[in-house]
Amino acid sequence: MSRLVILDYGVGNLRNLERAFARVGVAAEISDDPAVVRRATHLVLPGVGAFGAAMEELRARRLDGVVQEVARAGLPVLGVCVGFQMLFEASHEFGRHAGLGLLAGEVTRFPADIRPVPHVGWNQVAQTQAHPLWKDIPDETFFYFVHSYHAASVRPETVIGTTDYGLRYASAAARDNVLGVQFHPEKSQRAGLQLLRNFAALGA
């Protein structure tokens, strides 16, 4: 029996994600209890706001090691927006901050000549690799974005989707059971719901 947990570390759009999973028939539990998280079959790492503050909250609650533990156990982990960025080694948002190191790469701000920043609104995702996360989602589908920083220096073999916003950057990545998307699936209507359904089906 699957048990999907949305990690509560004080940062993120938890209820919107919970409701989105419910719409596709998946019961999601919101929890900050390490024991509950360790019993999860699927873990979602949400996030909004600044990378450094989000990592600080995660560490203050001693949940960073729990996320790494779940990932090392081979269970599906999905990072969303800042949660996606936290999967990488570091971010250069207001200084350099270490991430979870589950994906190779660092997070950097869009170049100064790109306007407007933040990148807010609908944009397309080009599927650079076939992946179960893309099941029944057409290539170049529009998803909803809100961010000023993007993943850079990402290993090509882990990039499964890219988006053009003055430059082409990795907007979706996967390495084995660790997955992440820069956009908000819970705000991306039918395609976003399908992606959440696909994630919940991993390992089934």
N, C-alpha and C positions, 0 to 999 in steps of 0.2 A: 504493500500500500504506500502510495507516494505521500510525502509530507512537505509541502512547499512553505518556506519561511521567508518573510521579508524582514530584513535586519533593521531593528530600531536602535539607532545610536544618536537620536535627537536631531538628525538632519535628513530631510527627504520628504517626498510626497507619498507618504505611506498609504494613506486611505485611498488615494486615487489609484495606486497600484493594486491594492486589495480589491477595490470595486472592479477594476479592469479584469483581473483574474476571475472574479466571480461571474462576470459576463460571459466568459468562455467555459464556465462550468468547473473551474478549479478553485478549491478552497485554499486560501492563503492565510497563514498565521503570522501576525506581527509580533516580534519578540526581541528583547534585549537580554534574554536569559541564555548564557552559554550552554547550559545543559539542553535547552530546547533546540538551539542552533545545531548542536552536535548530532541531534537525532533527525535533522532534516534530510530529505532525499534531494531537495532542490533549494538553493539559497539565492536570494536576490539582494544585491547591495545597491540601494538607491542613493541619491545625493543631490543636493542643491547648494548653491552658494560657493564659497571659496574652498579650494582644495585643502589648504593648510588647516583651516578651521575644522573641516570635516575629518581629516586624519587625526587631529588633536582629540576630537570627541570620540572617535573610534578607539584610540589608544587609552584615553582616560577611563573608558568603560571596559578595557581589557578584552576588546572584541577583535582587534587586529589579528592576534594569533589564532583566534577561533576561525576566522575566515580562511586564513592560510591552512589551517588544519583540515577544514572541510574540503578545500581545493586539493590538498595533497591526497586526501582519501579518494579522489576521483569522482566526487559528486558534482553535478552541474551547478556552476556559480555564474550568475548573470549580473554584471555591473551596468547601471543605467545613469547616463549623464555624468555627473561628478563621480558617481559610483564606478563608471567605466574608467574614468581617468585615474582613480585610486588604484586600479589593478596594475598600473604601470610602475616603473621604478622610482619616478620622481616627477615633480611639477615645479615650474619656474614662476608660479603665480605669487607675487609679493615675496620674492626670495625663493630659495630652493627648499623644497619639502620632500622628504622621502615618502614613497608610496608603499604598496603591499608587495611589489616586485613579482607579481604573478604573470605579468606580460612584460616583455622587453620593450623599452622605449621610454620617452619622457614627454611631458606635457608642456606646451609653450603657447604664448599668446599669438593671436593672428598678427601678421606684420602691420606696421604702422600705416602703410598705404592702402590697407583694406578697410573700407567703410561701407555700411556702419558696423560697428562692434558695440555690443554683442550681436552675434548672428542669431536673429530671432525670426522664426516663421517656418514655412514649409520649404523643404528642399529635397532633391532626389538622392537616392542611394544607388550607386552602381554596384551590382553584385560581382565582385572580382573572383570569387570562388563559389562552387556549389557547396551548400552547407544545410544541414537539417533545419537551421534557424530560418532559412528562406523558403521552406516548403509552402507552396501555394501563394507565394508573394512574387509578383512579377518584377523583373529587373527594372531599374530606374523608377521604382515606386517612391512617392513623396512621403516623408515623415516630418514630424514637428521637432524643431531644434530651438534651444535657448542656451547659448554659451559664448564665451569670449576666448577660451583656450581650447587647443586641440592636441591630439596625440601626434607626436613626431618621432622620427627615427624608429619607426615600428618595423619589425622584421617582416619582409614581404610575404613570407609563408603564413603569417598569422593574420594578415589583412583579409577580411572577407567582404568588406564594403567600403566604398570611398564616396566622398561628396565634394563638389566643387563650390568653393566660396572665395573666389579670388585666387585660391590655390586649391589643389586637390589633396585632401587629407584623409586619413583612415577614420571612418565614422562607425565601423564595426570591425571587431577583431575576435579571433578565437584561437586558443591553443588547447587542444584536447578538450577537457571539461570546463575550461575557463573561457567565458564569453563576455563580450561587452558591446554596448551600443551608445553612441554619443547622443542620439536623439531620445525623445520621450515616447516609447510605445504606448503608454497609457493615455497620451494625448493625440495619438496618430490614427484615430478612428479604426476602420476595418483592418487595415494592414497591420497596425500596431497590435490589435487584439489577436490577429493571426500569429504574429511573432511570439506573443506571450503564450499562446496555445502550443506553439511549436517547442518553446523552451520547456514547458511543463511536461511535454511528451518525451523529452530526452531521457534515455535510459529505461524507458518503459518496455 
